[in-house]
Amino acid sequence: MKLVDILKTAISATFRSKLRTTLTVVAIFIGAFTLTITSAIGTGVSSYITTQVSSIGATNAMTVTKAADAASSSSSGPKKYDPSTSASSTQGQSRAVSGQASVLTSADITKISSTKGVQTVSPSAQVSPDYIQYGTHGKYVLSLSTNSALTKADLAAGSQLSSTSTTDQILLPTTYLHNLGFASATQAVGQTVTIGITDYTGTSHMQQATVVGIQNATLFGGGAESNAALTSALESIQKTGQPASVKTNYASATITYKTGTSATAVTQLKNTLKTEGYTGQTVADQLGSFETVINAIIDVLDAFAVIALIAAGFGIINTLLMSVQERTREIGLMKAMGMGGGRIYALFSFEAIFIGFLGSALGAGIAIGVGTLISNALAGSFLSALPGLHILQFAPSSIATIILVVMAIAFLAGTLPARRAARQNPIEALRYE
């Protein structure tokens, strides 16, 4: 019997017991479907994170904070109070960092700047504006980030913030447009908004800023961003009336290092900062933490899929063992006609592989169809605030790998029945009733 004939016979024999084969295929289908969906989630999230990282403006920058120490759990109890590293609960700038166990002082900034490998240090001024307003429209709470040097905005309209401009510039997220009274992102660009902020003595002030761009929401957050000029102006207002005895503290600082620095050198810089009592994180590190959580969830889902495939493997064994028993006389006849044990083994192995292919192909195909619909629905609803994020992306290589893996599992499951069939004694098989 030729190989083509063996394949045809194997496929034909698969459907002799339709119910038994169908139940086995369904078990394989569940495992393949789950693996395909979880793989698509991993691909979608990884693709989005890669896009986010590639959009970073300054790839040679990282955020540095004081290493957490005071409130960390310890068997020896809380750490002794040190006023030089504790935030004040007073108003103004110190108010912005109140409640934190550790802040960066001027001495810390000097120490960081002298660290080997650090080119520049930009302390993140802690400004706490009260509201933002456009024209006669209502006042709305303003969440403002002063770390625009670390990332490059994903613009919906307008341009990036200028770190050298003396004009007070602000970058608004798309989520602010409707409330502030803007009809569109394009219409908002170039308009002047009013920012309300309270100084150290509790007096309210207003600062004007020009909207230079509108940004899409990203994993970095959905708040507004200010350039150096606006940050400096707001910080100056906030510190008005602050006694000279009150020290200026910072929650973090942005440092830059030489462009093109190797990953090993960046890691060494982080370790150096760590030994000095600081924590350095690049944007890729922050996104990596998010990806780690997603991958952990995917691994759990994959585990359930593997369990389903193992159960399906036992189903294949049962299906083929029953098939061998039912076809005992047929096997004896094939052997009596000169068909070798190797071809008998191949016949039943191909049956197992075909069952695996049938279940995995159906599982992967339906997963692609259902997953695409779900991904498009989510992109237009719950995930609409994150443009470009398609939670399910199906990579052809991943689909092919899943199908091949399931077929391999099916082959291994069919090994025992195939060996039993191949070892049948033709004379005893022909006598089998």
N, C-alpha and C positions, 0 to 999 in steps of 0.2 A: 504493500500500500504506500503510495507516494505521500509526500508531506501535505500537498493540497487536499488529497483525499482524507488524510487524518484530520485536517482542520474542518472540512465539511462534515465529517462524521461527528466530531466533537461538538460543533455548533448544533447539529441536528439532535444529538443525544441530550444536550442541555435542556431542551424543551419537551422531553418525554414526560417529565413530571413537572408540569407548569406551576402548580401551587408551591411545591417545595422550592423550586428555583426562584420563584417570585419572592418568597419570604426571605431567602438568602440575599437576593439582590437588594431588597428593601433595607436590610441591615447594613449592607455595604453602602447603599445610597446615603443613609443617615450620616455615616462617618465621613464619606467623601464630601457631602454637602457642607458639613460643619467645618472640615478642614479648608475647603475652598473659601468659605465666608471669612474665617479667621485669618487666612492668608491675605485676603483682599483688604481686610481692616489694617493689617500690618503694613501692606504696601501703600495704602492710602495715607495713613498717618506718617509713615517714613517719607513719602514723597512730599507731603506738605511741610514737614519739618525741614527737609532738605531745601525746599524753596525758600522757607523763612530764613534759614541760615545763609543761603546764597544772596539774600537781599540785604544783608548787613552791610552798612556803609563802612564802618571801621573794623576790619577783620583783625586788627592788631591792638585791640582794646579789651579790657576786662574791668569788672566792677570789684572793688575791694571794700570789705567791711571789717569791723572789729570782730574777732572770733568770739562766739558766744561762750560765756564763762560764769557769770554771776549767778544766774538762775538755773544752771544746768543741774540735773540730778546727780547727787554725789552721796556716798555713804558717810562722808565726813561732815555733812550738813552744808549750809550756805557759806559762800565765800565772804570774807571780811569786806566791809564797805570801804570803797576807795572813791572819795569825792572827785578825783581827777578823771575817772572813767565813767561817772554816772551822769545821766541826763537830768537837767533841772526841770522842775514842774512849773516854772514860771511861764509868762506869756512870750509872744514873739517867736523868734527862731527856736529857742530852747523848747518852747511849747510844742513845736512840730516834731521833736524827737523824744518827747516825754514818754515814759513808760518803757523805754528800751534799756536793756541791761548795760549795753556798752555802745559808746559813740566814738567817732574819730575826733580827736582834738587837733589843734594846730601842730603840736609836737608829733602826733601820729602822721600828719601830712608830710612833715619834714622828714621823718624817718622813712616813710614809704618812697618818697622822691629820691632818697639816697640809696635805695635798694638796687643792686646790680641788675641791669637789664631794663629798668624802668626809664623811659624817656621823658614823659610828662605826667603830671598829676593834676586832675581837676576835681576839687572837692564838690560834692553835690549839695548845693545850698538847699536848706529845708524851708521852702516857702509854702505857706498855707493860705491860699486865697479863699475868700468867703464865697464869691459867686462870679458868674460871667453873664453879661447882658448885651444884647444887640438892639440898638435903637430904643424904641418904647416897649419892646416885648418884655416879658417877665424875666426875673432873675433866677438863675439855675446854679446849682452846686457845681463847682469846677474841680475836677481831678487833674492835677498838673504834674507832668514829669519833666524833670530838668536834665535827664540823661540822653538828650537827643544826639549827642556826639557818639553814642554807642551803637545806634542803629540807624538804618536808612528806611524811611517810611514807605509803605506801599500806598502810593498816591492814587486817589480817585480823581483829583483835579489839583491844579496849581503846581507849586514847586517845593523843594526841600528847604528846611530852615538854613539860614546862613550864620555860621559861627563868627564871621568877621564883620557882619553888618551892624551898624549902630542903631538901626531901626528896631523897635520892639516888635518882634514877630511871634506869631502863635500858629500852631498846626492843630486843627480840630479834627476829631474823628467823625465819621459819617453819622454816628448815632446822635450827635449834637445838633444836626442841621434842622430837623423839624421843630424841636422845642425852641430853638433860638429864633426861628422865624425865617429861615432861608428856604427858598423854593428848590434849590438844587446845589450840588457841590460847586459847580462852575460859578453860580451867582454869588456864593459866599466868598470866593477868592477875591482879595483886594479890599474887602470891607473892614471897617473898624469896629472892634468890640470893646466893651468896658469891663475891667476886672476890678472887683471890690476886694480890699484886703485890710486887715486890722493891724495897727502897729503895736508896739510893746505896751503902750499906755492904755490901749483899748479904743483908740480913735480910729474911725473908719476912713479909708482913703480910696480913691478910684484911679486906675491906671489904664491908659488906652493902649491897644495893641492891634496890629494889622494881621489879618488872616492871609497867610501866604499859600496855604495848601490845605487840602482835605485828605485825610488818610483812612484807608480801610482798617477795620479792626483786625488784629493779629494775635498770636500767642503772647506777645509782649504786653498785651493789655489794650484797653479801649479808651484811655485817657488822652487829654490834650498834651502837647509838647511846646516848650518855649525855647527860644534861642538864648544865647549868652547875655545879650543886651536886656531882654525882658526879665530874665532871671535876676540879673544884677539890680534892675530897677525895683522889682518886687521885694528882693532881699533888703534893699536899702530902706524901703518904706516900712517893712516889718520890724526892722531894728531901731526905728525912730523912737527915741526916749529910753533906749536900753542903757542901763548904767554901765560904766566902763569896767566895773568889777565882774560883770556877767560874761563868762567865756563863750566864745563862738564854737559850737560843736557841729559835726556833720554825721549823718547816718552812714554815708558811703562816699567813695571817691572813684572816679574813672581814671584809670592809668592807661598809657599807651606804651607799646614796646616796638622794637624795630620790625618793619614790614618784612614778611618772608621768614620770620623766625620759625624754626622747626617745632613740631609738636613736642619733641623731647625737651627743647629749651623752654617752651611755655610751661610744661609740667614742672621743670626745675624752678622756674620763677614762682609758681604757685607754692611749691614746697618751701622755698626761701621765705615767702610771705607768711606761710603757716608757722614756721619756726619763730618768726618775729611777732606772732600773735594776731595775724590777719587771715582773712579768707578771700581768695581771689577766684572769680568765676567769669568765664566768657559767656557770651550769649548762647553758644553751642552747648556749654555745660548746663545752662538753665533749661534749655530745650531737651537736652539729653535726659534730665531727670523726669520730664514729662513723658518722654518716649519709653523710659524704663518702666513706668507705671503701666502704660498701654501694653507693652510687651509682656508684662507679668499677667495681665488679664487675658491676653491672647494665649499665653502658655497654658493657663487653666482651661480655656475652651478647647485647646488642642488636645489636652489630656482626656477630656470627655470624648472627643472624636476618636482618639486612639482606642479608648475602651470600647466604643461602638464597633470599631474595625476588628478588635480582638474577638468580640462576640460574633461578628460576621464570619470570622475565620473558623470558629467552631461550627457555624452553620454550613460553611463550605465542606468541612470534614464530614459532617453528618449527611449532607446531600450526596456527596460522592461515594461515601461508604454504602449508602442505600442503593446508589446506582450500580456499584460493583456487585452487590448481592443480587440485585434484580437481573443483572446481565451476565451472571456466572456462566450459563450455557453458551451465551454469545461469545464471551471471552475464550471459552474452551474451543469453540468452533474456529475462531480467528487463529488461535495457536495451532490447531490441528491442520489448518490450511497454510501454515508456514510463517505466520506473523510472529516476529520475535518479541521478547519481553520488553525490549527498549521501545518499540513502537507502541506497545500496549501502554507502557508508562507515559509516553508522549501524548497518547490519545486522552488519557484522563487528566494529565497536567494541563493540556490545552483547554479542556472543559473548565477547569478551575480558573485558568487565566481569563477565559472568555467571560465567566461569571463576574470576575473582578473588574474586567473592562466595562462590562455592561452597567454594573452598579456605580462605578466611579465616573463614567462618562455621563450617565444620567444625573448623578449628584452634582457634578461640576457644571453641567449645562444649565440645569435648573437654578443652581446657585448664582450663576452669572446673570440669568434673566431676572430673578427676584432681587438680587443684590443691586443691580443697576437701577431698577425702579426705586428701591429704598434709598439708595445714595442720592438720586436726583431729587426725591421728595424731601430728604433731610437738607440738601444743599439749598433748597428753595424755602425752607421753613426754619427749623431749629438752628441750622448752621449757616443761615444767611448772613449772620454778622461776621463770619470768617470767609470772605471771598476766596475762592481757589481751593477750598477744602472739600474734597470728595472722599468721604469716609471709607468708601469701598472702591478699590481699584484692582482690576483683575489683570495680572501679568501672565502672558502666554506661557512663559517658562515655568512659573509656579503651578499653573494648571496642569501642564504636561508632567511635571514632577510628581504632583499628587496622584495623577492617574497611573503613572508608572509604579509608584510606591504601593498603591492599593493592589495593582496587578501582581507585584512581587509578593505581597502578603497572601494573596489568593493562591499563588503558586506554591508557597511554603505550606499553606493549609491543605493543599491538595496532594502533597507529597506522600502522606501515609496511605490514603486510598489508592493512589496510583501505584505505589510499590506493592500493595496487596494484590491489585489486579495483575500486575506484571509477573507475580510469583505463582499465579494460579497453575495447578497441574491440569493440563488439557484433558486427560482421561477422567479425572474426578469431576472436573467442571462439566463435561458432557453428560455425566451421570446425575448431575445435580437436578433435583426436582423443585 
